[in-house]
């Protein structure tokens, strides 16, 4: 039994930092950015990238780091790597950097199995802890997961996670249930993913009274770490210690077994974080500082991560098989082709389309060359994002098992289960990242993919991560929050503009909402239901809008209530989406194509 | 000279090929360095701990877990058989006694005094690793496996299903752009690796299954047919465990797409030769492509000597276009402009110009070409 030690690092004096080098070692590419203090303000100045080198022939992640750092150095006119291939630190004139920090998702990231006594209570809390730390949760094991014990044991044997998190019971409660969970895991003799050279790291974060009993069950067959209970009482989650233990064990056991990581860990001036964990950190920082509700999304080739911070509560979900290349076929299977095709304003041969999707799956690095191919990929992305957000909303709920005082109204509402913490009407900022969103040829395409998939309500600001530097800034926030925030606001986010969307439904053409813009936009009129309206409003520009929704429509102050706000511009401007919430498209294929074509024309989506 | 890095699939008449063959858990390695092995030969073996079955004895007996010890008739380490009484309660004045019988046979691994759970471990499961490649053991990995080396013709496919298979190469299509229909499957094809041309139909796969064909290698397949054969829609390209009775390797992609001439000719030149194939595909970081390995005696031609570095896209390199509008076309790199170009989709990307086999020169994003590796 051990308590995970914190990685010892030298204390960093934030004020002494003038040049910061940060890398994100992804599965395929290592991305490096340089952050420099210019006139007292931190700015991201240069970026470079190189293939990640965890596989043969290099089989050393630091080779890719040095290559990416060398590229940044050449662009910046700054020598970052010395003749021996070592990063130069601290900076001295035009040489070196003051600190080096990194995140990593190479080798498929961190894959975990979590367990709790009751799936909806401690199981959900354990899942939240693992996801928040940046892991992919392979399965949630619980006493009530409807599988028989031998099926559960077999499942553990089949999986080869990087580590296991065991929770269960509140402090002072019964011990037998959580011991029973341990008794299922121990005989399964779980094997770590990276071979049998080390013992499986297991974190116990359950009822503190059962800790010794659990340790007895595992004996010395696993590397057991005992941390404070992640659900000490029904009413409270305490995910911090479990999350920290996951990060420490990730470094000590998982990453240390990947080629070259021992060296990388020694190089870095702050603990290396799993990439999604770092993205979560920076979004929480911005939500806290600006006192706003934020949703962030990162759509990749294989997975889609959704992050949210609502009223300070942070949640992250990974939709493991919703992505734009490796998993594109799965998106089509889950969303169904008709759902995807509703966004495609031209006729397609279904057989050919299915073969195209599979060809993208087996050759994931190809890019759309024709306009039709681009439109189809953007249609797929809408559905992938929509499904990922549905999963996120279902997961991001309040604590289950908490006793609540109910009113008579609640009894009539007949609400079952937990309500989602996500409320699109109170969403202030929606941030996009990931290839299909970041590299869309027109910014308005990114904005419309976000609006169509997430269906923001009321007034919502839209932005995208310029060059996917949120991971770097997440680690930086750990050592220098001010620098991270300055770069985040000045260089990381590209504001696309603002979406105004009345909540409610109606008949096409019926009055939906009166508007009056002053300031950066001068406009007065009434949006009809089903319409999409668009005004340019540049970066840094603002306008004041007074909205008077029709009966049954809500823009933030309640149904039919007048609402006034200052709105911000961006590279796109202001999109007034009077298409209704929830957004419904015509059932008839021809009518749907015409409708989508018309919306595309309004916002000038395609050439 | 302009160059870039682009991954490609290996299609070579000769190379010295090495296979690392390892057990999932430590075990015994049966071979020594220098020994010649046949593809189907078992070279390493291990015993996996048997299945563990939990039996909640305290609950079944109706006694608290803490009191279970005095009712037990067995202890950890004992061997129990199915139906054997493992615990007994005395009941009141010797009456109403109850007993618990083991539902499984095996060795009692543990009995918990906290939950009353008994874990019975079944017989160990044997795991074997075959040589896969007929060749010579060049390295023994103690307790893990071995590295086998051989001179071989190597052909990588783009996608496959089913795991490892062995057999004799048997071409059934006369031309590289001929579809593989079921009427081509005649004679005794049991245990053979059949070579098609363009697309294989669902009916042909069904017939191959009936005939006991070991593997089908062809240019393309329809997604709809694959779905029917598997019984489900493949969401991600991670394959190898499909139990469909044979392995399928697609060399080019989905749809009506002819096998590349070079691949087709190479496979036909080995008609009657023994080969090992593996349909396992993993398109993620650490990509695994399906492969056909045909042991050969010695370098067969000068073409085996590489005149360029692996993965280097240079002017004159043979490439395959892997995205529409020219999907499947073969050609050679004509120019490699250094500046990014604006595509019809309005995206900006680095491009190459490719002279297609039909003589036309087209501009294609670099990401949309694949080297044909020799």
Interface residues (C-beta under 8 A of the other chain):
Chain A: X27 X28 X51 X55 X106 X107 X108 X149 X150 X153 X154 X175 X176 X179 X180 X183 X184 X186 X187 X188 X189 X191 X196 X213 X217 X302 X321 X326 X327 X329 X330 X332 X333 X334 X351 X352 X354 X355 X356 X357 X358 X359 X360 X361 X362 X363 X364 X365 X366 X367 X368 X369 X370 X371 X373 X374 X439 X441 X442 X607
Chain B: X5 X7 X24 X25 X26 X49 X51 X52 X53 X54 X65 X109 X110 X112 X114 X115 X117 X119 X121 X158 X159 X222 X223 X224 X226 X233 X234 X235 X236 X237 X253 X254 X255 X281 X283 X284 X285 X286 X322 X323 X324 X325 X327 X343 X344 X345 X346 X347 X348 X349 X364 X365 X367 X368 X370
